[in-house]
Amino acid sequence: MKLMNSFGPNPRLVRMFMAEKGIDLATEELDLLAGENRQKPFTDKNPGAQMPALQLDDGSVIAETTTICEYLEEKNPSPALLGSTPEERANSRMWVRRVELNITENIYNGFRYSEGLGLFENRMLCIPEAADGLKAKAQGQLEWLDGLMEGKEYIGGGDVGLADMVLYCCLDFAQGVGQSINPELKNMNAWFQRMDQRPSAQSSLHESSAAVGMKG
């Protein structure tokens, strides 16, 4: 089994999840910025053309970050990062869904359609006129989440989980491309600092992050 790896907040999420679980996998590096993931032979393995992907021992490939993390959790159940009971796992998946739909996808597309337009306009349909609205939507949802985080250390209400890592990797990237957390959101900023101090936050950074000038 090997991780098809690259720079970027989504590959970083899987690396952070692996670090939290103590999983070490062989890797195959692709150049995301050069668009190597949008070409054959990678697209034969992952028609979604996104990074990262997990190639299993039988040659089959699993893609989509949270799906990869759930698979790794099932293969390596301890320590549990998605919960130890059906109720805890449902709560984890609920928060991952809310974070992705309401916040991270809006942040990522806001970047792709504006600051990242030169990189993405020939790779996907971009809607530059939607960028400001998407960024505003994400900020509004961060404010909503800030209110729910009162008295909580992590998003799911217990220990650190997948939803925390999904949001942290996105926000650490976003602060370098003009989408920082509003300093008035005291709960979200305190949560971010807790996440930023975890050893997995530093170890999951790709070696090219400093050269690229973005966290991924």
N, C-alpha and C positions, 0 to 999 in steps of 0.2 A: 504494500500500500504506500502511495506517495501523494504529497500535496503539490499540486500545480500552483505555484506561488508567484507573487509579484509585489511590487510597490502598490499601495492603495489602502484605503480604510477598510474595504471589505475583506481582502486577504489578511489584513491586520487583525480583524475580528476573530478569524479562525485561529490565527497564531496566538492571540491572547487567550482564547478559550482553551487551546491545547496547553498553554503555559499554566493556566489555573488548574488543569487536571493532571499536569505532569506527563503529558503525552509528547513523545518525540518521534517525528516521521521524517523519512527521506523527502527531499523536495526537488522539483524541477522548476527552474526559474524561467519566466517569460517576461519580455519587455512590454509592460502595459502602455507606457507613454508612446512607444513606437507602434502600437497597435498590433503586436504579435498575436494577441488573443483574438483578433478579428479575422485571422487568416487560417488557412489550412497549414498544418494538420490539426491545430487545436480545435477548430470549428467542427472537424469530423468527430472529435471526442465530446465536445460540448457545443451543441448548436446554438445555445444561448449566447455564446461568444463573450461571456463575462468571467471575471476572475473572482475568487479562486475556483478550483475544482479538485476533487479527490478521486484519484484513480485507484481502484481496488486491485487486489492480487489477481483477479480473473480478467482484468483489463477493462471492466466496466467503469463508468465515470459517474460520480454524483456531483451535481452542481447546486448552486444557491447556498448562501452562507449559513443560514439558520438550519437548513436541511443537513448540511455537512456536520454542523455542531450537534444536532440531534442524533445523527448516526454515530458520531464519536462517543456521545454520552451513553448510547445503548451498548456499545462495545466496551466501554470503560465506565461503568456506573458510579464509581467512587473516585473522588468526591462528587456528589450530585450537584450539578449546576442548573438543572431544570426541575429539581424536586424529586422527592423519594416516594411520593404517593400520587395516585391519580389526581387528587385535588390540588396538590402542589404543582404538578406538571401542567394542569389546566390553567392555573393562575399564571405560571411562567409563560405559557404560550399566549395567553390573553394579553399580557403586558408587552411581549415581543411584537405582537400584531399591532397594538396601539402605537407603540414607539415607531415602528416602521411606516405605517400608513399615515400617521399624523405629523411626524417630525422628520425622520431621516430621509425619506424619499423626497419630501419637499425641499430639504436642504440640498441634497445631491442634485436634484434637477434645477434648483435655483442657481447652483454653481455651473452646471453643464450649459445652461442657457445664457449665461452672462460671462463671468470671468473665465470659465472653461470652454467658451464657445469655439475658440480656435482649435481646440483639441478634439471636440466632439462633433462639430458641424458636418464633417464628412463621414462620421461613423454611425450616426443615429439621427432621427428626426428631432430637431431642436426648435423650441418655441420661445425666442428671445423676449417677446412681449409678455410672456407669462412669468418671467424670472422674479420680478419685484413682488408679485402676488404670492408666489410660492414661498419666498423668503419670509414675507409677512405672516403667512399661514403657519410656518414652522415656529416663528417667534411667539405667536399667539398660543400655540399648543405647548411650548415650553413654559409659558406663564401659567397655563392650566395645570401642567404637571407640577410646577413649583408649589401650587396650593395644596396638592395632594401629598407632597413630600414632607409636610410638617411633621416632625417627630419621627421620621423614618430615615434610616441610613441608606437603604437601597430601594430600588423601584418596586420590587415585588413585596416589600414589607418585611423580609427576613434577611437571609444572608445574600451576598452578591450572587447575581444570576445572569443568564444570557441577555435579558433586556438591558441590564446595566452596561454590558460590554458592547451591545449593538449601538446604544446611544453614545457611550463614551468615545468609541473609535470615530464615530461621525462628528461629534462636537470638537474633538481634538484636531481633526482635519479642518473643520469649518472655521475655526478661529483664525486659521492662516489664510483664509480666502474671503475674509470680510463678513463672516457670519458668527460673531462671538456671542456668548451668553450675555444677556442683559445684566449688568452688574447689580441691578435692583432685585434680581431673583435670588434671594439669599439662600434658599434651600437648594436650588439647582447648582449654585456656585459651590456650596459646601459639599454637595454630593460629588461634583466634578473633582474637587480637590482630594476627596477620599479615593476616588478611582485613580486619579493621576499618581497617587503615592503607592499604589500596589506594584509589586515587583514586575508583574506581567505587563503593566503599561509600558515600561521601558524596554523590557526584553522583546516585546512584540513589534517594536518599530523596525521597519525595513532598513537595511544598511544604506540604502540610497536616499533616505528621507532628508538628511542634511543637504545633500547635493541638489535635490529637487526643490528644497525650500518649502515642503509641505509635509505634514504628519501622515504617514501611511505605512 
